[in-house]
């Protein structure tokens, strides 16, 4: 795998992304999932 792909798949990266979305009170996207339904 490339370094960029490994960085993308890093669990810490997903955690940071989740925190940014939560901080911005993210809304449902094309999949219609909200933060509330995703964190349940």
N, C-alpha and C positions, 0 to 999 in steps of 0.2 A: 504494500500500500504506500501511497505517497504521503509525505509529511502533512500536506494540507488535509488529506482525507482522515488521517489519524487524529489531527487536531479537531476536525469537525466531529468525529465520533467519540471524542473524549467526554466521559460523563461530567466532568467539571464544566465543559463548554455548554452542555445541555442545562446544567444547573444555573449558570450565569444567564443564559437566554431566558429560562423560566422566571428568574428573579426580575429581569428587565421587563418582561411582559406583565408580570404581576404588579410591578411598581407603576407601570403606565396604565394599569387597570384595563388590560387587553380585552378586546371584545371577540366574539365569535368570528372565525374566518370562513373560508369556503366550505369547511367541513361542519360548520354550525356548532362546533364544540366551544363551550365557554370555559373560563378558568374554574368555575365552580364544578362543572361536570367532569372536568379533566383531573381535578385534584381529589375527587371522591374515591 
